[in-house]
Amino acid sequence: MQTLIQYLAARRKADFAKLINVSNSQLSQYLSGYRRPSFEKMIEIERATDGAVPVGSWADMPAAQSGDAA
């Protein structure tokens, strides 16, 4: 299981942000841990990464940082 940071280490973050329909700054907030994606967005990330970043990879992030409106 990879985290999104690990998955994007060798990829263009701007391209991935477009792929999952979020802004570059929103993706940056996901990567920094400032914000956690909604459950629907986590599923979209899992699909966009062909399962490399599963929904379960977000389990260790505190829920208090949650707040995705998209």
HUSUL-V241626 format. One record per residue. RES is the residue in three letters. PHI is phi in whole degrees, 0 to 359 (none if undefined). OMEGA is omega in radians with two decimals (* if undefined). BURIAL is 1 if it has 9 or more other C-alpha atoms within 8 Angstrom, else 0. Layout:
# HUSUL-V241626
RES | PHI | OMEGA | BURIAL
RES | PHI | OMEGA | BURIAL
This chain:
# HUSUL-V241626
MET | none | 3.10 | 0
GLN | 253 | 2.95 | 1
THR | 269 | 3.12 | 1
LEU | 296 | 3.11 | 0
ILE | 299 | 3.13 | 0
GLN | 297 | -3.12 | 0
TYR | 298 | -3.07 | 1
LEU | 273 | -3.09 | 1
ALA | 305 | -3.10 | 0
ALA | 247 | -3.11 | 0
ARG | 231 | 3.11 | 0
ARG | 281 | -3.10 | 0
LYS | 295 | 3.14 | 1
ALA | 297 | 3.11 | 0
ASP | 294 | -3.14 | 0
PHE | 292 | 3.10 | 1
ALA | 302 | 3.10 | 1
LYS | 297 | -3.12 | 1
LEU | 301 | -3.12 | 0
ILE | 260 | 3.03 | 1
ASN | 61 | 3.01 | 0
VAL | 229 | 3.09 | 1
SER | 285 | 3.08 | 0
ASN | 300 | -3.13 | 1
SER | 291 | 3.09 | 0
GLN | 294 | 3.08 | 1
LEU | 299 | 3.11 | 1
SER | 299 | 3.10 | 0
GLN | 293 | 3.06 | 1
TYR | 297 | -3.08 | 1
LEU | 291 | -3.12 | 1
SER | 279 | -3.10 | 0
GLY | 88 | 3.13 | 1
TYR | 293 | -3.09 | 0
ARG | 222 | 3.08 | 1
ARG | 253 | 3.12 | 1
PRO | 296 | 3.02 | 1
SER | 296 | 3.13 | 1
PHE | 301 | 3.12 | 0
GLU | 298 | 3.13 | 0
LYS | 289 | 3.07 | 1
MET | 300 | 3.10 | 1
ILE | 296 | 3.11 | 1
GLU | 297 | 3.10 | 1
ILE | 295 | 3.11 | 1
GLU | 301 | 3.13 | 1
ARG | 293 | -3.11 | 0
ALA | 294 | 3.14 | 1
THR | 259 | -3.11 | 1
ASP | 52 | 3.08 | 0
GLY | 85 | -3.12 | 0
ALA | 293 | 3.11 | 1
VAL | 241 | -3.08 | 1
PRO | 286 | 3.11 | 1
VAL | 308 | -3.13 | 1
GLY | 298 | -3.14 | 0
SER | 292 | -3.13 | 1
TRP | 268 | -3.01 | 1
ALA | 299 | -3.09 | 0
ASP | 278 | -3.13 | 0
MET | 279 | -3.13 | 0
PRO | 300 | -3.13 | 0
ALA | 295 | -3.13 | 0
ALA | 299 | 3.14 | 0
GLN | 270 | 3.14 | 1
SER | 294 | 3.10 | 1
GLY | 160 | 3.14 | 0
ASP | 285 | 3.11 | 0
ALA | 269 | -3.07 | 0
ALA | 271 | * | 0
